[in-house]
Amino acid sequence: MTTRHDHWIDGRPEPPAGGTRPATLDPATRLPGDEIAAGGAADIGRAVAAAERARQREPGPTTEGMTDVRRSSAAGRAGGAP
């Protein structure tokens, strides 16, 4: 069974602006696999605009006013360092 995958933009599935969904090939069966949304400049623009709206609604943490040591520690935690 073939499944169609759209982009995930602004908290919901969105079809590709160009309408293109190339088929994939299931390597185990050599049969057609899922259809994946092919992104283009318009899709990137929609995703960036959605991310900007989200950032304006809920700004993330800021490092303003932190010492260099605290900023480095916070950056390390965000990157998965101990």
HTML snippet that shows the backbone in 3Dmol.js (N, CA, C, O; Angstrom):
<script src="https://3Dmol.org/build/3Dmol-min.js"></script>
<div id="view" style="width:600px;height:400px;position:relative"></div>
<script>
const pdb = `
ATOM      1  N   MET A   1       0.840  -1.178   0.000  1.00  0.00           N
ATOM      2  CA  MET A   1       0.000   0.000   0.000  1.00  0.00           C
ATOM      3  C   MET A   1       0.886   1.243   0.000  1.00  0.00           C
ATOM      4  O   MET A   1       1.789   1.367   0.828  1.00  0.00           O
ATOM      5  N   THR A   2       0.632   2.145  -0.910  1.00  0.00           N
ATOM      6  CA  THR A   2       1.405   3.374  -1.020  1.00  0.00           C
ATOM      7  C   THR A   2       0.817   4.449  -0.112  1.00  0.00           C
ATOM      8  O   THR A   2      -0.397   4.648  -0.073  1.00  0.00           O
ATOM      9  N   THR A   3       1.682   5.130   0.607  1.00  0.00           N
ATOM     10  CA  THR A   3       1.276   6.223   1.482  1.00  0.00           C
ATOM     11  C   THR A   3       1.830   7.521   0.932  1.00  0.00           C
ATOM     12  O   THR A   3       2.979   7.567   0.493  1.00  0.00           O
ATOM     13  N   ARG A   4       1.031   8.577   0.948  1.00  0.00           N
ATOM     14  CA  ARG A   4       1.480   9.894   0.505  1.00  0.00           C
ATOM     15  C   ARG A   4       1.927  10.691   1.724  1.00  0.00           C
ATOM     16  O   ARG A   4       1.203  10.782   2.715  1.00  0.00           O
ATOM     17  N   HIS A   5       3.112  11.261   1.645  1.00  0.00           N
ATOM     18  CA  HIS A   5       3.658  12.060   2.742  1.00  0.00           C
ATOM     19  C   HIS A   5       3.751  13.511   2.290  1.00  0.00           C
ATOM     20  O   HIS A   5       4.387  13.825   1.284  1.00  0.00           O
ATOM     21  N   ASP A   6       3.098  14.396   3.057  1.00  0.00           N
ATOM     22  CA  ASP A   6       3.176  15.824   2.789  1.00  0.00           C
ATOM     23  C   ASP A   6       4.256  16.452   3.664  1.00  0.00           C
ATOM     24  O   ASP A   6       4.858  15.793   4.511  1.00  0.00           O
ATOM     25  N   HIS A   7       4.483  17.739   3.436  1.00  0.00           N
ATOM     26  CA  HIS A   7       5.366  18.507   4.320  1.00  0.00           C
ATOM     27  C   HIS A   7       4.616  18.750   5.624  1.00  0.00           C
ATOM     28  O   HIS A   7       3.386  18.735   5.647  1.00  0.00           O
ATOM     29  N   TRP A   8       5.353  18.974   6.706  1.00  0.00           N
ATOM     30  CA  TRP A   8       4.738  19.339   7.973  1.00  0.00           C
ATOM     31  C   TRP A   8       5.100  20.799   8.207  1.00  0.00           C
ATOM     32  O   TRP A   8       6.230  21.115   8.580  1.00  0.00           O
ATOM     33  N   ILE A   9       4.121  21.697   7.981  1.00  0.00           N
ATOM     34  CA  ILE A   9       4.353  23.135   8.082  1.00  0.00           C
ATOM     35  C   ILE A   9       3.271  23.739   8.966  1.00  0.00           C
ATOM     36  O   ILE A   9       2.081  23.483   8.783  1.00  0.00           O
ATOM     37  N   ASP A  10       3.702  24.533   9.914  1.00  0.00           N
ATOM     38  CA  ASP A  10       2.780  25.247  10.798  1.00  0.00           C
ATOM     39  C   ASP A  10       1.875  24.291  11.569  1.00  0.00           C
ATOM     40  O   ASP A  10       0.701  24.582  11.801  1.00  0.00           O
ATOM     41  N   GLY A  11       2.430  23.152  11.959  1.00  0.00           N
ATOM     42  CA  GLY A  11       1.706  22.207  12.798  1.00  0.00           C
ATOM     43  C   GLY A  11       0.697  21.334  12.086  1.00  0.00           C
ATOM     44  O   GLY A  11      -0.150  20.710  12.726  1.00  0.00           O
ATOM     45  N   ARG A  12       0.779  21.284  10.765  1.00  0.00           N
ATOM     46  CA  ARG A  12      -0.181  20.446  10.034  1.00  0.00           C
ATOM     47  C   ARG A  12       0.435  19.981   8.715  1.00  0.00           C
ATOM     48  O   ARG A  12       1.373  20.600   8.214  1.00  0.00           O
ATOM     49  N   PRO A  13      -0.087  18.905   8.160  1.00  0.00           N
ATOM     50  CA  PRO A  13       0.421  18.447   6.861  1.00  0.00           C
ATOM     51  C   PRO A  13       0.024  19.421   5.756  1.00  0.00           C
ATOM     52  O   PRO A  13      -1.112  19.892   5.707  1.00  0.00           O
ATOM     53  N   GLU A  14       0.964  19.712   4.881  1.00  0.00           N
ATOM     54  CA  GLU A  14       0.719  20.611   3.750  1.00  0.00           C
ATOM     55  C   GLU A  14       1.224  19.948   2.478  1.00  0.00           C
ATOM     56  O   GLU A  14       2.345  19.441   2.451  1.00  0.00           O
ATOM     57  N   PRO A  15       0.415  19.944   1.426  1.00  0.00           N
ATOM     58  CA  PRO A  15       0.880  19.364   0.166  1.00  0.00           C
ATOM     59  C   PRO A  15       1.988  20.219  -0.444  1.00  0.00           C
ATOM     60  O   PRO A  15       2.066  21.415  -0.162  1.00  0.00           O
ATOM     61  N   PRO A  16       2.833  19.633  -1.263  1.00  0.00           N
ATOM     62  CA  PRO A  16       3.892  20.417  -1.896  1.00  0.00           C
ATOM     63  C   PRO A  16       3.301  21.460  -2.842  1.00  0.00           C
ATOM     64  O   PRO A  16       2.345  21.182  -3.567  1.00  0.00           O
ATOM     65  N   ALA A  17       3.878  22.665  -2.830  1.00  0.00           N
ATOM     66  CA  ALA A  17       3.360  23.751  -3.662  1.00  0.00           C
ATOM     67  C   ALA A  17       3.370  23.369  -5.137  1.00  0.00           C
ATOM     68  O   ALA A  17       2.454  23.729  -5.876  1.00  0.00           O
ATOM     69  N   GLY A  18       4.392  22.650  -5.567  1.00  0.00           N
ATOM     70  CA  GLY A  18       4.487  22.252  -6.969  1.00  0.00           C
ATOM     71  C   GLY A  18       3.693  21.008  -7.300  1.00  0.00           C
ATOM     72  O   GLY A  18       3.595  20.621  -8.464  1.00  0.00           O
ATOM     73  N   GLY A  19       3.120  20.372  -6.277  1.00  0.00           N
ATOM     74  CA  GLY A  19       2.311  19.184  -6.502  1.00  0.00           C
ATOM     75  C   GLY A  19       3.100  17.919  -6.805  1.00  0.00           C
ATOM     76  O   GLY A  19       2.509  16.884  -7.116  1.00  0.00           O
ATOM     77  N   THR A  20       4.414  17.985  -6.721  1.00  0.00           N
ATOM     78  CA  THR A  20       5.244  16.839  -7.078  1.00  0.00           C
ATOM     79  C   THR A  20       5.468  15.922  -5.879  1.00  0.00           C
ATOM     80  O   THR A  20       5.832  16.371  -4.792  1.00  0.00           O
ATOM     81  N   ARG A  21       5.244  14.641  -6.098  1.00  0.00           N
ATOM     82  CA  ARG A  21       5.499  13.612  -5.079  1.00  0.00           C
ATOM     83  C   ARG A  21       6.160  12.426  -5.770  1.00  0.00           C
ATOM     84  O   ARG A  21       5.472  11.502  -6.202  1.00  0.00           O
ATOM     85  N   PRO A  22       7.476  12.443  -5.877  1.00  0.00           N
ATOM     86  CA  PRO A  22       8.144  11.314  -6.530  1.00  0.00           C
ATOM     87  C   PRO A  22       7.894  10.013  -5.776  1.00  0.00           C
ATOM     88  O   PRO A  22       7.898   9.988  -4.545  1.00  0.00           O
ATOM     89  N   ALA A  23       7.683   8.962  -6.502  1.00  0.00           N
ATOM     90  CA  ALA A  23       7.507   7.652  -5.883  1.00  0.00           C
ATOM     91  C   ALA A  23       8.868   7.108  -5.455  1.00  0.00           C
ATOM     92  O   ALA A  23       9.893   7.417  -6.063  1.00  0.00           O
ATOM     93  N   THR A  24       8.862   6.319  -4.432  1.00  0.00           N
ATOM     94  CA  THR A  24      10.084   5.653  -3.977  1.00  0.00           C
ATOM     95  C   THR A  24       9.981   4.171  -4.316  1.00  0.00           C
ATOM     96  O   THR A  24       8.939   3.688  -4.758  1.00  0.00           O
ATOM     97  N   LEU A  25      11.071   3.470  -4.102  1.00  0.00           N
ATOM     98  CA  LEU A  25      11.110   2.040  -4.367  1.00  0.00           C
ATOM     99  C   LEU A  25      11.423   1.323  -3.064  1.00  0.00           C
ATOM    100  O   LEU A  25      12.420   1.629  -2.410  1.00  0.00           O
ATOM    101  N   ASP A  26      10.591   0.386  -2.687  1.00  0.00           N
ATOM    102  CA  ASP A  26      10.827  -0.402  -1.482  1.00  0.00           C
ATOM    103  C   ASP A  26      12.003  -1.335  -1.773  1.00  0.00           C
ATOM    104  O   ASP A  26      11.899  -2.205  -2.637  1.00  0.00           O
ATOM    105  N   PRO A  27      13.116  -1.166  -1.064  1.00  0.00           N
ATOM    106  CA  PRO A  27      14.292  -1.978  -1.377  1.00  0.00           C
ATOM    107  C   PRO A  27      14.113  -3.466  -1.070  1.00  0.00           C
ATOM    108  O   PRO A  27      14.796  -4.306  -1.658  1.00  0.00           O
ATOM    109  N   ALA A  28      13.213  -3.791  -0.166  1.00  0.00           N
ATOM    110  CA  ALA A  28      13.008  -5.201   0.193  1.00  0.00           C
ATOM    111  C   ALA A  28      12.191  -5.940  -0.863  1.00  0.00           C
ATOM    112  O   ALA A  28      12.449  -7.107  -1.157  1.00  0.00           O
ATOM    113  N   THR A  29      11.212  -5.255  -1.423  1.00  0.00           N
ATOM    114  CA  THR A  29      10.303  -5.931  -2.354  1.00  0.00           C
ATOM    115  C   THR A  29      10.498  -5.496  -3.805  1.00  0.00           C
ATOM    116  O   THR A  29      10.007  -6.140  -4.731  1.00  0.00           O
ATOM    117  N   ARG A  30      11.227  -4.384  -3.986  1.00  0.00           N
ATOM    118  CA  ARG A  30      11.423  -3.787  -5.318  1.00  0.00           C
ATOM    119  C   ARG A  30      10.105  -3.289  -5.913  1.00  0.00           C
ATOM    120  O   ARG A  30      10.010  -3.071  -7.121  1.00  0.00           O
ATOM    121  N   LEU A  31       9.100  -3.111  -5.072  1.00  0.00           N
ATOM    122  CA  LEU A  31       7.813  -2.575  -5.498  1.00  0.00           C
ATOM    123  C   LEU A  31       7.761  -1.083  -5.198  1.00  0.00           C
ATOM    124  O   LEU A  31       8.519  -0.592  -4.361  1.00  0.00           O
ATOM    125  N   PRO A  32       6.862  -0.351  -5.880  1.00  0.00           N
ATOM    126  CA  PRO A  32       6.737   1.080  -5.570  1.00  0.00           C
ATOM    127  C   PRO A  32       6.449   1.278  -4.090  1.00  0.00           C
ATOM    128  O   PRO A  32       5.666   0.543  -3.487  1.00  0.00           O
ATOM    129  N   GLY A  33       7.091   2.276  -3.525  1.00  0.00           N
ATOM    130  CA  GLY A  33       6.902   2.586  -2.107  1.00  0.00           C
ATOM    131  C   GLY A  33       6.068   3.837  -1.936  1.00  0.00           C
ATOM    132  O   GLY A  33       5.195   4.135  -2.750  1.00  0.00           O
ATOM    133  N   ASP A  34       6.346   4.563  -0.873  1.00  0.00           N
ATOM    134  CA  ASP A  34       5.577   5.755  -0.551  1.00  0.00           C
ATOM    135  C   ASP A  34       5.881   6.898  -1.515  1.00  0.00           C
ATOM    136  O   ASP A  34       6.903   6.907  -2.201  1.00  0.00           O
ATOM    137  N   GLU A  35       4.962   7.859  -1.543  1.00  0.00           N
ATOM    138  CA  GLU A  35       5.160   9.080  -2.312  1.00  0.00           C
ATOM    139  C   GLU A  35       5.521  10.189  -1.330  1.00  0.00           C
ATOM    140  O   GLU A  35       4.764  10.476  -0.403  1.00  0.00           O
ATOM    141  N   ILE A  36       6.669  10.802  -1.537  1.00  0.00           N
ATOM    142  CA  ILE A  36       7.201  11.807  -0.632  1.00  0.00           C
ATOM    143  C   ILE A  36       7.090  13.187  -1.271  1.00  0.00           C
ATOM    144  O   ILE A  36       7.472  13.361  -2.428  1.00  0.00           O
ATOM    145  N   ALA A  37       6.574  14.173  -0.533  1.00  0.00           N
ATOM    146  CA  ALA A  37       6.433  15.533  -1.056  1.00  0.00           C
ATOM    147  C   ALA A  37       7.795  16.097  -1.434  1.00  0.00           C
ATOM    148  O   ALA A  37       8.721  16.101  -0.623  1.00  0.00           O
ATOM    149  N   ALA A  38       7.911  16.572  -2.669  1.00  0.00           N
ATOM    150  CA  ALA A  38       9.134  17.219  -3.131  1.00  0.00           C
ATOM    151  C   ALA A  38       9.014  18.711  -2.847  1.00  0.00           C
ATOM    152  O   ALA A  38       8.077  19.364  -3.305  1.00  0.00           O
ATOM    153  N   GLY A  39       9.954  19.240  -2.100  1.00  0.00           N
ATOM    154  CA  GLY A  39       9.903  20.647  -1.717  1.00  0.00           C
ATOM    155  C   GLY A  39      10.637  21.545  -2.688  1.00  0.00           C
ATOM    156  O   GLY A  39      11.584  21.128  -3.356  1.00  0.00           O
ATOM    157  N   GLY A  40      10.188  22.768  -2.754  1.00  0.00           N
ATOM    158  CA  GLY A  40      10.818  23.778  -3.583  1.00  0.00           C
ATOM    159  C   GLY A  40      10.873  25.093  -2.831  1.00  0.00           C
ATOM    160  O   GLY A  40      10.608  25.145  -1.629  1.00  0.00           O
ATOM    161  N   ALA A  41      11.218  26.154  -3.543  1.00  0.00           N
ATOM    162  CA  ALA A  41      11.374  27.468  -2.922  1.00  0.00           C
ATOM    163  C   ALA A  41      10.082  27.925  -2.237  1.00  0.00           C
ATOM    164  O   ALA A  41      10.139  28.506  -1.154  1.00  0.00           O
ATOM    165  N   ALA A  42       8.932  27.675  -2.843  1.00  0.00           N
ATOM    166  CA  ALA A  42       7.665  28.099  -2.242  1.00  0.00           C
ATOM    167  C   ALA A  42       7.410  27.365  -0.926  1.00  0.00           C
ATOM    168  O   ALA A  42       6.909  27.957   0.030  1.00  0.00           O
ATOM    169  N   ASP A  43       7.754  26.080  -0.877  1.00  0.00           N
ATOM    170  CA  ASP A  43       7.574  25.308   0.356  1.00  0.00           C
ATOM    171  C   ASP A  43       8.521  25.811   1.446  1.00  0.00           C
ATOM    172  O   ASP A  43       8.141  25.906   2.613  1.00  0.00           O
ATOM    173  N   ILE A  44       9.734  26.127   1.063  1.00  0.00           N
ATOM    174  CA  ILE A  44      10.702  26.669   2.027  1.00  0.00           C
ATOM    175  C   ILE A  44      10.190  27.995   2.570  1.00  0.00           C
ATOM    176  O   ILE A  44      10.263  28.249   3.773  1.00  0.00           O
ATOM    177  N   GLY A  45       9.677  28.832   1.690  1.00  0.00           N
ATOM    178  CA  GLY A  45       9.132  30.117   2.127  1.00  0.00           C
ATOM    179  C   GLY A  45       7.991  29.951   3.116  1.00  0.00           C
ATOM    180  O   GLY A  45       7.925  30.666   4.115  1.00  0.00           O
ATOM    181  N   ARG A  46       7.088  29.005   2.843  1.00  0.00           N
ATOM    182  CA  ARG A  46       5.978  28.748   3.773  1.00  0.00           C
ATOM    183  C   ARG A  46       6.492  28.254   5.120  1.00  0.00           C
ATOM    184  O   ARG A  46       5.987  28.662   6.166  1.00  0.00           O
ATOM    185  N   ALA A  47       7.487  27.384   5.098  1.00  0.00           N
ATOM    186  CA  ALA A  47       8.029  26.836   6.340  1.00  0.00           C
ATOM    187  C   ALA A  47       8.753  27.910   7.149  1.00  0.00           C
ATOM    188  O   ALA A  47       8.608  27.970   8.370  1.00  0.00           O
ATOM    189  N   VAL A  48       9.520  28.745   6.483  1.00  0.00           N
ATOM    190  CA  VAL A  48      10.240  29.817   7.181  1.00  0.00           C
ATOM    191  C   VAL A  48       9.253  30.818   7.775  1.00  0.00           C
ATOM    192  O   VAL A  48       9.434  31.268   8.906  1.00  0.00           O
ATOM    193  N   ALA A  49       8.209  31.170   7.019  1.00  0.00           N
ATOM    194  CA  ALA A  49       7.196  32.101   7.530  1.00  0.00           C
ATOM    195  C   ALA A  49       6.484  31.507   8.745  1.00  0.00           C
ATOM    196  O   ALA A  49       6.217  32.220   9.712  1.00  0.00           O
ATOM    197  N   ALA A  50       6.174  30.216   8.706  1.00  0.00           N
ATOM    198  CA  ALA A  50       5.523  29.556   9.843  1.00  0.00           C
ATOM    199  C   ALA A  50       6.443  29.542  11.054  1.00  0.00           C
ATOM    200  O   ALA A  50       5.990  29.756  12.178  1.00  0.00           O
ATOM    201  N   ALA A  51       7.722  29.294  10.838  1.00  0.00           N
ATOM    202  CA  ALA A  51       8.677  29.278  11.943  1.00  0.00           C
ATOM    203  C   ALA A  51       8.806  30.674  12.558  1.00  0.00           C
ATOM    204  O   ALA A  51       8.909  30.813  13.777  1.00  0.00           O
ATOM    205  N   GLU A  52       8.799  31.686  11.726  1.00  0.00           N
ATOM    206  CA  GLU A  52       8.890  33.058  12.231  1.00  0.00           C
ATOM    207  C   GLU A  52       7.643  33.418  13.049  1.00  0.00           C
ATOM    208  O   GLU A  52       7.753  34.053  14.097  1.00  0.00           O
ATOM    209  N   ARG A  53       6.471  33.018  12.577  1.00  0.00           N
ATOM    210  CA  ARG A  53       5.242  33.269  13.350  1.00  0.00           C
ATOM    211  C   ARG A  53       5.304  32.562  14.703  1.00  0.00           C
ATOM    212  O   ARG A  53       4.908  33.129  15.722  1.00  0.00           O
ATOM    213  N   ALA A  54       5.794  31.342  14.710  1.00  0.00           N
ATOM    214  CA  ALA A  54       5.909  30.589  15.967  1.00  0.00           C
ATOM    215  C   ALA A  54       6.895  31.256  16.907  1.00  0.00           C
ATOM    216  O   ALA A  54       6.655  31.331  18.112  1.00  0.00           O
ATOM    217  N   ARG A  55       7.998  31.738  16.368  1.00  0.00           N
ATOM    218  CA  ARG A  55       9.009  32.402  17.198  1.00  0.00           C
ATOM    219  C   ARG A  55       8.445  33.683  17.811  1.00  0.00           C
ATOM    220  O   ARG A  55       8.748  34.007  18.959  1.00  0.00           O
ATOM    221  N   GLN A  56       7.637  34.402  17.060  1.00  0.00           N
ATOM    222  CA  GLN A  56       7.050  35.641  17.580  1.00  0.00           C
ATOM    223  C   GLN A  56       6.012  35.355  18.658  1.00  0.00           C
ATOM    224  O   GLN A  56       5.861  36.134  19.600  1.00  0.00           O
ATOM    225  N   ARG A  57       5.294  34.235  18.522  1.00  0.00           N
ATOM    226  CA  ARG A  57       4.302  33.865  19.544  1.00  0.00           C
ATOM    227  C   ARG A  57       4.967  33.413  20.833  1.00  0.00           C
ATOM    228  O   ARG A  57       4.539  33.783  21.926  1.00  0.00           O
ATOM    229  N   GLU A  58       6.015  32.611  20.701  1.00  0.00           N
ATOM    230  CA  GLU A  58       6.686  32.030  21.859  1.00  0.00           C
ATOM    231  C   GLU A  58       8.186  32.122  21.684  1.00  0.00           C
ATOM    232  O   GLU A  58       8.830  31.159  21.268  1.00  0.00           O
ATOM    233  N   PRO A  59       8.753  33.295  22.005  1.00  0.00           N
ATOM    234  CA  PRO A  59      10.205  33.415  21.838  1.00  0.00           C
ATOM    235  C   PRO A  59      10.943  32.430  22.740  1.00  0.00           C
ATOM    236  O   PRO A  59      10.545  32.184  23.878  1.00  0.00           O
ATOM    237  N   GLY A  60      11.997  31.890  22.218  1.00  0.00           N
ATOM    238  CA  GLY A  60      12.786  30.925  22.974  1.00  0.00           C
ATOM    239  C   GLY A  60      13.665  31.604  23.997  1.00  0.00           C
ATOM    240  O   GLY A  60      13.635  32.827  24.139  1.00  0.00           O
ATOM    241  N   PRO A  61      14.446  30.818  24.706  1.00  0.00           N
ATOM    242  CA  PRO A  61      15.329  31.387  25.723  1.00  0.00           C
ATOM    243  C   PRO A  61      16.379  32.286  25.075  1.00  0.00           C
ATOM    244  O   PRO A  61      16.765  32.089  23.923  1.00  0.00           O
ATOM    245  N   THR A  62      16.817  33.243  25.818  1.00  0.00           N
ATOM    246  CA  THR A  62      17.831  34.164  25.324  1.00  0.00           C
ATOM    247  C   THR A  62      19.088  34.054  26.169  1.00  0.00           C
ATOM    248  O   THR A  62      19.029  33.684  27.342  1.00  0.00           O
ATOM    249  N   THR A  63      20.206  34.371  25.577  1.00  0.00           N
ATOM    250  CA  THR A  63      21.467  34.353  26.323  1.00  0.00           C
ATOM    251  C   THR A  63      21.888  35.760  26.716  1.00  0.00           C
ATOM    252  O   THR A  63      22.969  35.960  27.269  1.00  0.00           O
ATOM    253  N   GLU A  64      21.024  36.741  26.427  1.00  0.00           N
ATOM    254  CA  GLU A  64      21.348  38.125  26.773  1.00  0.00           C
ATOM    255  C   GLU A  64      21.536  38.256  28.277  1.00  0.00           C
ATOM    256  O   GLU A  64      20.704  37.783  29.050  1.00  0.00           O
ATOM    257  N   GLY A  65      22.599  38.878  28.687  1.00  0.00           N
ATOM    258  CA  GLY A  65      22.868  39.088  30.098  1.00  0.00           C
ATOM    259  C   GLY A  65      23.587  37.925  30.771  1.00  0.00           C
ATOM    260  O   GLY A  65      23.941  38.029  31.946  1.00  0.00           O
ATOM    261  N   MET A  66      23.814  36.817  30.059  1.00  0.00           N
ATOM    262  CA  MET A  66      24.537  35.687  30.644  1.00  0.00           C
ATOM    263  C   MET A  66      26.045  35.933  30.583  1.00  0.00           C
ATOM    264  O   MET A  66      26.546  36.601  29.679  1.00  0.00           O
ATOM    265  N   THR A  67      26.741  35.386  31.552  1.00  0.00           N
ATOM    266  CA  THR A  67      28.195  35.414  31.472  1.00  0.00           C
ATOM    267  C   THR A  67      28.637  34.439  30.393  1.00  0.00           C
ATOM    268  O   THR A  67      27.860  33.580  29.975  1.00  0.00           O
ATOM    269  N   ASP A  68      29.870  34.563  29.942  1.00  0.00           N
ATOM    270  CA  ASP A  68      30.388  33.656  28.922  1.00  0.00           C
ATOM    271  C   ASP A  68      30.328  32.199  29.390  1.00  0.00           C
ATOM    272  O   ASP A  68      30.019  31.306  28.601  1.00  0.00           O
ATOM    273  N   VAL A  69      30.621  31.961  30.663  1.00  0.00           N
ATOM    274  CA  VAL A  69      30.615  30.599  31.196  1.00  0.00           C
ATOM    275  C   VAL A  69      29.197  30.021  31.160  1.00  0.00           C
ATOM    276  O   VAL A  69      29.008  28.882  30.733  1.00  0.00           O
ATOM    277  N   ARG A  70      28.206  30.788  31.600  1.00  0.00           N
ATOM    278  CA  ARG A  70      26.809  30.301  31.574  1.00  0.00           C
ATOM    279  C   ARG A  70      26.329  30.091  30.147  1.00  0.00           C
ATOM    280  O   ARG A  70      25.638  29.113  29.864  1.00  0.00           O
ATOM    281  N   ARG A  71      26.691  31.011  29.232  1.00  0.00           N
ATOM    282  CA  ARG A  71      26.281  30.879  27.836  1.00  0.00           C
ATOM    283  C   ARG A  71      26.883  29.613  27.232  1.00  0.00           C
ATOM    284  O   ARG A  71      26.198  28.882  26.517  1.00  0.00           O
ATOM    285  N   SER A  72      28.152  29.352  27.512  1.00  0.00           N
ATOM    286  CA  SER A  72      28.818  28.161  26.993  1.00  0.00           C
ATOM    287  C   SER A  72      28.168  26.899  27.566  1.00  0.00           C
ATOM    288  O   SER A  72      27.984  25.916  26.849  1.00  0.00           O
ATOM    289  N   SER A  73      27.824  26.923  28.837  1.00  0.00           N
ATOM    290  CA  SER A  73      27.187  25.769  29.460  1.00  0.00           C
ATOM    291  C   SER A  73      25.818  25.502  28.841  1.00  0.00           C
ATOM    292  O   SER A  73      25.472  24.354  28.563  1.00  0.00           O
ATOM    293  N   ALA A  74      25.037  26.567  28.624  1.00  0.00           N
ATOM    294  CA  ALA A  74      23.710  26.415  28.017  1.00  0.00           C
ATOM    295  C   ALA A  74      23.832  25.896  26.591  1.00  0.00           C
ATOM    296  O   ALA A  74      23.042  25.047  26.178  1.00  0.00           O
ATOM    297  N   ALA A  75      24.786  26.379  25.847  1.00  0.00           N
ATOM    298  CA  ALA A  75      24.980  25.921  24.464  1.00  0.00           C
ATOM    299  C   ALA A  75      25.383  24.454  24.444  1.00  0.00           C
ATOM    300  O   ALA A  75      24.933  23.699  23.582  1.00  0.00           O
ATOM    301  N   GLY A  76      26.223  24.046  25.383  1.00  0.00           N
ATOM    302  CA  GLY A  76      26.633  22.644  25.461  1.00  0.00           C
ATOM    303  C   GLY A  76      25.460  21.736  25.764  1.00  0.00           C
ATOM    304  O   GLY A  76      25.346  20.661  25.176  1.00  0.00           O
ATOM    305  N   ARG A  77      24.574  22.149  26.682  1.00  0.00           N
ATOM    306  CA  ARG A  77      23.399  21.337  27.014  1.00  0.00           C
ATOM    307  C   ARG A  77      22.467  21.240  25.815  1.00  0.00           C
ATOM    308  O   ARG A  77      21.903  20.177  25.555  1.00  0.00           O
ATOM    309  N   ALA A  78      22.301  22.329  25.087  1.00  0.00           N
ATOM    310  CA  ALA A  78      21.409  22.319  23.929  1.00  0.00           C
ATOM    311  C   ALA A  78      21.947  21.383  22.859  1.00  0.00           C
ATOM    312  O   ALA A  78      21.171  20.767  22.129  1.00  0.00           O
ATOM    313  N   GLY A  79      23.263  21.269  22.759  1.00  0.00           N
ATOM    314  CA  GLY A  79      23.864  20.412  21.744  1.00  0.00           C
ATOM    315  C   GLY A  79      24.030  18.974  22.201  1.00  0.00           C
ATOM    316  O   GLY A  79      24.553  18.148  21.454  1.00  0.00           O
ATOM    317  N   GLY A  80      23.601  18.664  23.400  1.00  0.00           N
ATOM    318  CA  GLY A  80      23.671  17.302  23.893  1.00  0.00           C
ATOM    319  C   GLY A  80      24.952  16.966  24.629  1.00  0.00           C
ATOM    320  O   GLY A  80      25.170  15.815  25.007  1.00  0.00           O
ATOM    321  N   ALA A  81      25.812  17.974  24.837  1.00  0.00           N
ATOM    322  CA  ALA A  81      27.049  17.713  25.579  1.00  0.00           C
ATOM    323  C   ALA A  81      26.735  17.625  27.068  1.00  0.00           C
ATOM    324  O   ALA A  81      25.773  18.237  27.531  1.00  0.00           O
ATOM    325  N   PRO A  82      27.531  16.872  27.823  1.00  0.00           N
ATOM    326  CA  PRO A  82      27.273  16.739  29.267  1.00  0.00           C
ATOM    327  C   PRO A  82      27.520  18.017  30.003  1.00  0.00           C
ATOM    328  O   PRO A  82      27.349  18.071  31.221  1.00  0.00           O
TER     329      PRO A  82
END
`;
const viewer = $3Dmol.createViewer("view");
viewer.addModel(pdb, "pdb");
viewer.setStyle({}, {cartoon: {color: "spectrum"}});
viewer.zoomTo();
viewer.render();
</script>
